[in-house]
Amino acid sequence: MLKWLLTLFIALAVLSAVQPWFSRLGIGRLPGDLKIPLRGRTYYIPFASTVVLSLAVYLIGRLL
């Protein structure tokens, strides 16, 4: 259980860091992604994008 939580946290951190680049591709604007403005900064929490990208990586891994 701890491994999955750590993996989810790392995936959320990485996706939040590359959010500006992904927004050009349309990732990060899915219905489950959160955008929280707080004290002049905007924080992205891409829940739906994490699921979509994880599914894509899983399917690519299964094909190889």
Buried (B, 14 or more C-beta within 10 A) or exposed (E): EEEEEEEEEEBBEEBBEEBEEBEEEEBBBBEEBEEEEEEEEEEBBBBBBBEBBEEEEEEEEEEE
